[in-house]
Amino acid sequence: MDVDIFQDIRIRKLIKRQGGKAVTVYALLLCIIYKDGYYMRWDEELPFIISEQTGFEEAYIREAVKCCISLGLFNEELYASEGILTSKGIQERYKIIRKSMKRVVYMDEYLLIPSEEKAKTSEEKGKTSEDLPKTSEEKGKTSEDWPIKEKESKEKKKKRVKKDAADAAALLEARKESFYNSLIPFVARYGREMVREFFEYWTEPNKSKTRMRFELERTWDLARRLVTWASREKDFRHRNNGTDNLRGNSESRAQDAASIVASLAAEE
């Protein structure tokens, strides 16, 4: 948050229209957004979750969010078309934080600010390669020397892409290990096999290999997810109790795990 947030005319209007409690709702939404990146997808469960954390009525939370959108604290067009809560200010602050932390994080969805690859100054857009200033080395080169420089540039780009991919993979593996360690305290309660199945399901990476399944969730409470997983596993085991005697225990467990995964996938 900016230190002068309460001088922002939009915040002052929000307080005037919805009361001081609306700032708490807005701040909590910012916390959820910045926890995973620079945007979040709104769904019907969020008013209940925010209500639990603030003690405010769900109807009031919905009205406060609508007011935030109408005042421009969140982009109205993205919310209307995609159900996405974000803003230009949020993305600019996230970009600054990302650079200061030196993290490899891609901003390629729902952008309201120019992407880094496409960002050019107004002067560069109107100039040709001949208009651009030359370095001292370039001034002494002929046109025959340019293919060599172009080849070197491509090689550097390839190396940079490989390095970025390696950095992203290393960060993903580190987060995966952190998630694994967070499950260790629950092994005694739920058993090694169930926790392993839970871990393997929720750490499946996306196509770009930048995030795991649990990181793509809008909200995440590890203890509650484990309770739900264990409850569904118990339910499936109870249903299949009559057939467990007809097949091996490992086969039964594999089928139960597949049923739980299918149920979770259907909900998503």
C-alpha distance (Angstrom), angle and dihedral (degrees) to the residues before:
residue distance angle dihedral
M1 . . .
D2 3.77 . .
V3 3.80 114.2 .
D4 3.80 90.0 -127.3
I5 3.81 94.1 52.2
F6 3.80 92.6 126.2
Q7 3.81 89.9 56.7
D8 3.81 89.5 59.6
I9 3.82 107.4 109.4
R10 3.81 90.0 -140.4
I11 3.82 92.3 56.5
R12 3.79 90.6 46.8
K13 3.82 90.3 51.9
L14 3.82 90.3 46.6
I15 3.82 90.8 54.9
K16 3.79 91.4 44.6
R17 3.82 93.1 52.1
Q18 3.82 102.5 34.3
G19 3.80 105.4 18.2
G20 3.80 131.0 -116.3
K21 3.82 92.0 -61.3
A22 3.82 89.5 71.5
V23 3.81 90.1 68.0
T24 3.81 88.4 59.1
V25 3.82 90.1 53.3
Y26 3.81 90.9 48.4
A27 3.82 92.4 47.6
L28 3.81 91.7 49.5
L29 3.81 91.0 51.3
L30 3.83 89.1 51.4
C31 3.82 89.2 52.6
I32 3.82 91.1 52.6
I33 3.83 91.5 46.7
Y34 3.82 96.8 48.1
K35 3.81 91.9 44.4
D36 3.82 90.3 69.7
G37 3.80 103.8 19.2
Y38 3.77 136.6 -74.8
Y39 3.82 104.6 -37.9
M40 3.80 142.4 30.1
R41 3.78 135.1 -158.5
W42 3.79 116.2 -119.5
D43 3.79 118.2 -132.9
E44 3.79 136.9 168.2
E45 3.82 93.4 -99.8
L46 3.81 94.2 63.0
P47 3.84 97.0 76.5
F48 3.81 88.4 56.4
I49 3.82 92.5 47.5
I50 3.80 92.7 47.6
S51 3.81 90.1 44.6
E52 3.82 89.7 56.1
Q53 3.79 91.6 51.2
T54 3.80 98.1 43.5
G55 3.80 105.1 27.3
F56 3.83 90.7 -128.1
E57 3.81 122.7 133.9
E58 3.82 116.2 -95.8
A59 3.82 91.2 -126.0
Y60 3.81 90.1 55.5
I61 3.81 91.5 49.2
R62 3.81 91.3 53.1
E63 3.80 90.7 50.6
A64 3.81 92.0 47.4
V65 3.82 91.3 51.7
K66 3.81 91.6 48.4
C67 3.80 88.9 51.7
C68 3.83 91.0 50.2
I69 3.80 89.3 53.3
S70 3.80 94.9 46.8
L71 3.82 90.5 49.7
G72 3.80 92.6 51.8
L73 3.80 98.2 -110.2
F74 3.81 84.5 124.1
N75 3.81 124.9 28.8
E76 3.80 108.3 -96.3
E77 3.83 97.1 -157.0
L78 3.81 95.2 52.6
Y79 3.79 90.9 46.9
A80 3.80 92.6 50.1
S81 3.82 95.9 46.1
E82 3.82 103.3 32.6
G83 3.81 106.7 12.8
I84 3.83 88.3 -117.6
L85 3.80 123.9 150.1
T86 3.80 112.3 -152.1
S87 3.79 140.1 107.1
K88 3.77 141.4 -156.4
G89 3.80 90.7 -103.7
I90 3.81 92.6 51.2
Q91 3.81 91.5 50.7
E92 3.81 93.6 46.8
R93 3.81 91.9 50.9
Y94 3.79 91.5 46.3
K95 3.80 90.3 50.9
I96 3.82 91.3 52.3
I97 3.82 92.5 47.7
R98 3.80 91.6 47.0
K99 3.82 91.8 53.7
S100 3.80 94.0 45.5
M101 3.84 90.2 50.9
K102 3.84 90.2 46.3
R103 3.80 91.2 -133.0
V104 3.80 125.0 158.5
V105 3.80 100.7 -126.4
Y106 3.79 122.7 151.8
M107 3.79 120.7 -137.4
D108 3.78 104.2 -164.1
E109 3.82 106.2 128.4
Y110 3.81 132.8 76.0
L111 3.80 92.2 -7.8
L112 3.80 119.9 -177.9
I113 3.81 93.0 176.2
P114 3.83 127.8 61.6
S115 3.78 114.0 -85.7
E116 3.80 115.7 -116.0
E117 3.80 93.5 -117.3
K118 3.81 93.9 53.4
A119 3.79 97.3 39.3
K120 3.79 111.2 116.8
T121 3.77 132.7 158.4
S122 3.78 118.5 -109.7
E123 3.81 89.5 -113.0
E124 3.81 94.0 54.5
K125 3.81 92.6 50.4
G126 3.78 91.9 61.7
K127 3.82 97.6 43.8
T128 3.77 132.0 86.6
S129 3.80 124.8 -141.8
E130 3.81 88.2 -94.2
D131 3.80 92.1 57.2
L132 3.79 95.5 52.7
P133 3.83 115.9 96.9
K134 3.80 115.7 -99.7
T135 3.78 126.7 -136.8
S136 3.79 121.8 -123.9
E137 3.81 89.7 -100.2
E138 3.80 93.7 49.9
K139 3.80 92.7 50.7
G140 3.79 91.2 64.4
K141 3.82 95.5 47.4
T142 3.77 128.9 94.5
S143 3.81 126.3 -140.6
E144 3.81 88.7 -95.9
D145 3.80 90.3 65.7
W146 3.82 95.0 57.8
P147 3.85 98.4 79.6
I148 3.82 89.2 59.7
K149 3.79 91.6 51.8
E150 3.82 90.9 46.6
K151 3.80 90.7 51.5
E152 3.81 90.9 50.3
S153 3.79 90.0 49.6
K154 3.82 91.2 53.2
E155 3.78 91.2 49.4
K156 3.80 91.0 51.3
K157 3.80 90.1 49.3
K158 3.82 91.2 51.2
K159 3.79 90.7 50.2
R160 3.79 91.2 48.6
V161 3.82 91.9 49.8
K162 3.81 90.5 49.3
K163 3.80 91.3 48.2
D164 3.81 92.0 49.3
A165 3.82 90.4 49.2
A166 3.80 91.0 48.8
D167 3.81 91.3 48.7
A168 3.81 91.3 49.0
A169 3.82 90.8 49.0
A170 3.80 91.3 49.6
L171 3.81 91.7 49.9
L172 3.81 90.9 48.2
E173 3.80 91.2 51.0
A174 3.81 91.0 48.5
R175 3.81 91.5 51.6
K176 3.80 89.6 46.8
E177 3.80 90.6 53.8
S178 3.82 90.3 47.9
F179 3.81 89.9 52.1
Y180 3.83 89.7 49.2
N181 3.80 91.0 52.3
S182 3.81 91.2 49.7
L183 3.83 88.9 59.4
I184 3.82 95.8 53.5
P185 3.85 95.0 85.8
F186 3.83 89.3 56.9
V187 3.83 96.9 53.8
A188 3.81 93.7 86.4
R189 3.80 90.6 53.6
Y190 3.80 102.4 41.5
G191 3.79 103.5 22.3
R192 3.78 132.1 -111.6
E193 3.82 96.7 -90.0
M194 3.80 96.3 51.8
V195 3.81 92.7 46.1
R196 3.82 90.0 48.9
E197 3.83 91.3 53.0
F198 3.80 90.0 47.5
F199 3.82 90.7 49.7
E200 3.82 95.0 48.4
Y201 3.81 92.8 48.9
W202 3.80 98.0 47.9
T203 3.83 96.6 42.0
E204 3.80 95.0 57.6
P205 3.86 105.5 128.1
N206 3.79 125.8 -129.9
K207 3.82 122.9 -113.9
S208 3.80 93.9 -87.2
K209 3.82 91.4 49.2
T210 3.81 90.7 -128.7
R211 3.82 101.5 110.2
M212 3.78 138.6 27.7
R213 3.79 125.8 -130.5
F214 3.82 94.4 -100.7
E215 3.83 90.8 51.0
L216 3.81 90.2 58.2
E217 3.81 92.2 58.7
R218 3.81 116.5 107.0
T219 3.80 91.2 -135.4
W220 3.79 130.9 14.9
D221 3.79 131.5 -166.2
L222 3.81 109.7 167.1
A223 3.81 96.7 -160.5
R224 3.81 92.8 50.5
R225 3.79 93.0 45.9
L226 3.81 90.3 53.1
V227 3.80 91.4 49.3
T228 3.80 90.1 51.9
W229 3.81 92.6 46.0
A230 3.82 92.3 49.0
S231 3.80 91.7 46.8
R232 3.79 92.5 52.0
E233 3.78 92.2 44.9
K234 3.79 89.9 52.1
D235 3.80 90.3 48.7
F236 3.81 92.5 50.8
R237 3.80 90.9 46.5
H238 3.80 90.9 51.6
R239 3.80 91.3 51.1
N240 3.79 92.1 49.2
N241 3.80 94.8 42.3
G242 3.77 92.7 106.2
T243 3.80 92.7 53.5
D244 3.82 97.8 42.7
N245 3.80 90.1 85.6
L246 3.79 90.3 57.3
R247 3.80 96.4 57.7
G248 3.81 138.7 33.5
N249 3.80 120.9 -81.0
S250 3.84 93.7 -117.7
E251 3.79 91.1 52.1
S252 3.81 90.8 48.9
R253 3.79 92.4 49.9
A254 3.79 92.3 48.5
Q255 3.81 91.0 52.6
D256 3.82 91.6 46.9
A257 3.82 91.3 51.0
A258 3.81 90.4 49.4
S259 3.81 90.1 51.3
I260 3.81 92.0 50.5
V261 3.82 91.7 48.9
A262 3.83 90.8 48.8
S263 3.81 90.1 50.9
L264 3.81 92.5 50.1
A265 3.79 92.0 46.4
A266 3.80 90.8 51.5
E267 3.81 90.6 54.4
E268 3.80 92.2 51.6
